[in-house]
Amino acid sequence: MKSLCRFLLRCVGLLLACHLAFLAWGQPPQDEPAQPTDSQPADHGTQAATTDPSDPSHPTDPAAPAHAQQRPWREQTIYIPYSKLREVFEKEGRGVFLPYEKFQELWRAAQAAVQAAPESRPPVATLIREIDSTAVVERDVVRVEARLRIELLAEGWNEVALALADAAILSARIGDEPARLAFRPEQGYVLVVENPAQRPRELELTLTYAKAFDRAPGRNSVSFLAPQAPVNRWRIRVADAGVKVNIQPLIAATLLDGGADVGQGEPPAEVPAEGTTLLAFVGAAPQVSIDWTPRSEGAAGLAALANVEAQHLVYLSEGVMRTTARLEYQISRAQLTELVLEVPAGQRVVNVFDPNVRSWQVEAEGERQVVTVALFDPAQGRQSLAVELEAFLEGAAGEMTVPVVQARNVGRQQGIVLVNVAEGLRAEPQRESGLLRVDPAELPENLRGANWAHAFRYAVLPFELVVRIEKLSPQVSAVELVEAFLEPGQLTLTLSAVVTVERAGIFELELEVPAGFEIRDVRGHSVDGAEPLAVDSFHLTGEGSDRLIINLARKALGRAALLVEFGRRLDDPNLLLPTGMASTFDLRLPRLAPQRLERTAGRLLVYAPEALRLTPGQTLGLAPQTVEEAMAGIASAAGGRFGELRAVLAYAFSRGATSLSLAAERRRPQITAAQLLVARVEPGLVQFEATFYYTVRYSGVKSLRIDVPAALADQVRNQTASLRDRRLDPQPPDVAEGYVALVFEGDAELAGEVQLQLAWEQKNEALEVGKSIELMLPRLLPRDVDRAWGQVVLARSETVDVAPSGKPQGLRPIDPQHDLMRGIQVVDAARAFEFHDAWELAVLATRYELEEVKRTSIERAVVRMVITRSDRVAVQAAYRLRSARQRLALVLPAGAQFDTDPLRINGRPVPLERGAQQSYLVPLVGLDPNQPFLLDMRYTVPGSGSELVLAVFPEEPAVQKVSLAAYVPQEQALLGYRGNWTDEQIWQWHFPQGFQPLPSKDDAELLAWVAEGTSSSWTVLQGFPVDGTPYLFSALQPDATVGSRLRLVRMEERVLAGIVLAVLGVLGIVLARRPMSQRWLVVGGLVAAVVLAAVFLPTFARQVLDPVFGAGVLVVAAVWGAQGLARWRPSWTVRAQSAASAASAASEGRAGSQEQLAPAAGAPAEAGVPFAPSGGEARPTEAQGDAGPTAGEGEAAAKQDDRSAEQEGGQP
């Protein structure tokens, strides 16, 4: 029903919309809307209908105004019901409906974003494609005629840069018409030309300009700031012939005066008959420079003058002499087209070379040879020439004459002669004339590096130098190390030789080889900084093959090393078994053949195992020395192969014959047995472990024997898998009574270190708590050993205590933790003893009951609490503790909240497990209970900080010392504290702050103190922010199960200062009208109160006794002083007046009767006038009458006045 109603409503709405649209279509427009432009089209979000005037169905009234006839229909908006939106928008060609203002905004933004296509314009408006310039040198100027091919690319007027700011323009024409030129100081001349068409235009500019050239002796030059073009061709014409013309920059050039082509370029069509013409290409150069110099013709009719500086480099090798002559000509006056040299006839000219040498030929003229050298270019000035000669010598030695290379047709020749001699040769001058010896250090720099044997200098030719060449014999010296490694089955000899070859190289070595040995290895050996010899091959020669020839792959010269190894098998039973008999060996040493050595020094080392006893016999050519001396200089060739051998004999030898006789005997076995007996006593059971450490030296044994008590023979278990045990049957006769002999054998002979482990158990009667039993330890006896000793260790369980019963026999007490053999550690070892002979030990075992102890110990703790102004307390608690628990329980104060990283153990984050309410569990898995660790907790607690509560450990740990650092805001003062804590402040006076608290330890010292002894550094505890004044407190062994509390009494410093000032002010005002005695009484009470506060409330007293308190006291004292001064001044004035009156009365009395002057008995000598306390006039007494008061009466009145003033609170 609802769907039907919605459908009907939609239909009614659609009909209404169509009706309204129809009415709008038929209505004429009332207002003329703005005509849309390209940038403001008709609204696409609405549907508009206009009337076409050309449509016959809509005639136009001729009488109507023109503007009425042309006025279009206004736009109409059609509203479509909301129910039809899906049908309108979800089809092809759908439109978008939006407000007209929004459409206009989008349209203008789109038009602004659309950029017009850029107009295609050439990158440059004009360009010069090619320039052809002809420069003619005239009398004083250089005139240039240039043809410029220009292309105009842009339409309209254009400018073409011509430069030429430093030249004078003679003419400029385009075709037959003058060209338009303009001058601009910054760029020179420019051509102004018009291109009337849009297409490019080509034209040719003929430009003539000139500039005066600079004259200098022998050189004229000129430069132009010329136009630039990619193709820039210049022709420079000079009227004189043979002129050398240069142009810069130069890319390619051609000389057109009939000379040779000196570059690349386009040759001209015609070659001028006179003058000099140079064709050059300079490219797009901003400046062109030209200079020309007439060529020198030399001295007309005179021959060339030449001087030669020569270097004769002579290289002497075996059978040949090679000479290189370097000649440096200095030619003047004229040119030389060829060079002529003379060389001796016995020399072969190998080569003549120089870049200017075209060819050379050799012709014989008597005893000399003439070498004619043709040049490419005639030489003048400097010319170099090198000549290589070669001559051969018959035989290995003889005399040779150094050739003289002489240049013909020269004025002077001088030079140097250098002789280089190859290795293995010696050349000594036999005859020399015309030569002067020089130091090779004085030679030119390029010749100093070579190894010249002789150096000479000559000033004139000819000279003569005859040298005698001799072949040197090599000088070989050697240092030899012979090592003999004697083993029971073989004898190995090694020769390590370091040879030093001088004068000449060698290609082979000869060695003496001992008979009966085979050669195992021959190779180069790098030792003692010597290079290894390059061994190519080797072979035996001589009678009995006692010589070894080693051929080298390359010549050996200098220091080199060689290693040769020999070996021989030995099948001597006296070396394999301890027969008690010795075998004799005659040892012949392998060594380099002495006859081929200039000098030699050798050493011999004999190695043998401990099992062989070596006795040297007769020696020949050997001198005994220490092993250390023999091993110095050359490293051993053993290389770790003979680890069980040791050096036992050492000798030195030289060139003479050598021999050594040795007697070797196999030693009998030497056995040492060390026994470790461990008895572990437990309730009702004793476990025994006996470990024997055998050391078998010299020779191996087949079995090991141990005698055990007969009662244990069947209980003893062999724990060593590599040894088999069996009982001897029949028993040996030397077995003690009550013992059984057991033997232990292996698969092979037992030698070196052998370990044997036995174990058994012994049951005892039940051991009750508080009861003791006596145990007798059994004794195991190793037999057939040279030395036996051992140790006995008593180990116990947690509930059993062991102690010797009576006095041990043959035992010495030792420390079970440090003195056990081989560094062995026995768990729960209580007692230990050592024996070296027969021993006896009875043990008393007593059982005790275990008492539960605390499993957690807090050794040190540092708690830092920062009281913040937001009524929260930030807490960092660091504990150094040990614990045997898996989890440590703790309870935090109510409302505590952890930080992001609340718990760390040794600086490592650890997850915290939640318990009931505020209880938590700290996992301690993987921590050693015997090692302290560092626990760091950080959390916040709500509250104002008046009461600081620490975390609680409900499992009653043992707590040693806790340090608490409380940080109070700077504006608050600590007046006192309550709790079982010790104040560790150091109060220091600072003006004007007063007493300031300083902790006895700062934060770094506290953190280092708590982290001491742990595996972590105290720096892991850093990062906790603190603020305020620190106050340090400590407590020894506080109760960690109820939580230690510290109550702080605090007050704002400004409030405290106000109270102190108020109290002092009230006291000053109240006491201002009181007598002095009462004031001093109150002041004394105040001082007593301060002293008592300093004793019983020291913190409060230090906070109160600050500069504010002192300032208040000074103010009160000043007020009181001013008040007293004001009252004391009137009293002093009255007293002075009374004294004056008394003096006047006395003078009048002396003028009267003598009776009136006599004073009464006991009266004072001076009188004063009494005055009323209120300040009225003095009244005379009856005795005085009108005469006035006496002196005594005046003084009494003054004293009465003083007492009255004191009662009123004034000062006398």
Helices and strands as residue ranges (DSSP letters): H 2-26, H 66-70, G 82-84, H 85-89, H 100-113, E 126-137, E 141-152, E 156-163, E 168-174, E 177-178, E 180-184, E 188-195, E 201-212, E 214-216, E 219-224, E 231-238, E 243-248, E 252-255, E 276-281, E 288-294, E 305-317, E 320-344, E 348-353, E 357-365, E 368-392, E 398-401, E 406-407, E 412-421, E 425-433, E 436-437, G 440-442, G 445-447, E 454-458, E 464-471, E 475-486, E 490-512, E 518-524, E 531-532, E 535-541, E 547-569, H 573-576, E 582-587, E 591-592, G 594-596, E 599-608, E 612-620, E 623-624, H 627-630, E 646-653, E 659-666, E 670-682, E 685-709, G 710-712, E 717-718, E 724-727, E 739-763, E 772-776, E 781-783, E 787-796, E 800-804, E 812-814, G 821-823, E 829-835, E 842-847, E 856-867, E 872-883, E 887-891, E 897-905, E 908-909, E 913-914, E 919-923, E 933-942, E 947-949, E 958-968, E 972-978, E 982-983, E 985-990, E 994-999, H 1003-1011, G 1018-1021, E 1029-1036, E 1045-1052, H 1053-1070, G 1071-1073, H 1076-1096, H 1098-1104, H 1107-1151, H 1154-1157, G 1185-1187, H 1191-1207
